[in-house]
Amino acid sequence: MSVSTNPSNDTTSMLDMLYSDFEAEHAATRRLLERFPDSRHDWRPHEHSRTLAELATHVADIPNRGVAILTTNEMQAG
């Protein structure tokens, strides 16, 4: 296993790992949200699941989580 001495290559590798399937997931999520009636934002796919509004907010926050992982030395759970 080789160790890269170029920090930009390390960041690119981390970005690839974090976001390798982001475009496909983003497209699928957008299709779902475009088809889902606004009046049903409280719908849950399962009784133990978050509501659709909560799931949409979670998905929208995923890019911010990746940025936080790449730019923060420590992260707190919660």
C-alpha positions in Angstrom: 0.0 0.0 0.0 1.5 3.3 -1.0 1.1 6.6 0.9 0.3 9.7 -1.1 2.3 12.8 -0.3 -0.1 15.0 -2.3 -2.9 16.3 0.0 -5.1 17.1 -3.0 -5.0 13.5 -4.1 -6.0 12.4 -0.6 -8.9 14.8 -0.6 -10.0 13.6 -4.1 -9.9 10.0 -2.9 -12.0 10.9 0.1 -14.5 12.8 -2.0 -14.8 9.8 -4.4 -15.4 7.5 -1.4 -18.0 9.8 0.2 -19.9 10.8 -3.0 -19.3 8.0 -5.4 -23.0 7.3 -5.7 -24.3 10.7 -4.8 -25.5 11.7 -8.3 -27.6 8.5 -8.8 -29.0 8.8 -5.2 -29.8 12.5 -5.7 -31.6 11.8 -9.0 -33.7 9.0 -7.4 -34.5 11.1 -4.4 -35.5 14.1 -6.5 -37.8 11.9 -8.6 -39.5 10.6 -5.5 -39.9 14.1 -4.0 -41.3 15.6 -7.2 -44.0 12.9 -7.3 -45.0 13.0 -3.7 -47.9 15.3 -2.7 -47.0 18.2 -0.4 -50.0 17.3 1.7 -48.4 14.0 2.6 -45.1 15.2 4.2 -46.0 13.3 7.4 -46.2 9.9 5.6 -43.9 7.2 6.9 -42.7 4.3 4.8 -42.8 2.2 7.9 -44.1 2.8 11.5 -40.5 3.0 12.8 -39.3 5.3 10.0 -38.9 9.0 9.9 -41.6 11.0 8.0 -41.0 11.8 4.4 -40.2 15.4 5.3 -37.6 14.2 7.8 -36.1 11.8 5.3 -36.0 14.6 2.7 -34.2 16.9 5.1 -31.7 14.1 6.0 -30.9 13.5 2.3 -30.5 17.2 1.7 -28.0 17.4 4.6 -25.8 14.5 3.3 -23.4 16.8 1.3 -22.9 19.0 4.5 -21.9 15.8 6.4 -19.3 15.0 3.9 -17.8 18.5 4.1 -17.8 18.3 7.9 -16.0 15.0 7.7 -13.3 16.4 5.4 -12.9 19.7 7.3 -13.3 18.8 11.0 -10.8 16.9 13.2 -13.4 15.7 15.6 -17.1 15.1 15.3 -19.6 14.7 18.1 -22.4 12.2 17.8 -25.9 13.5 17.9 
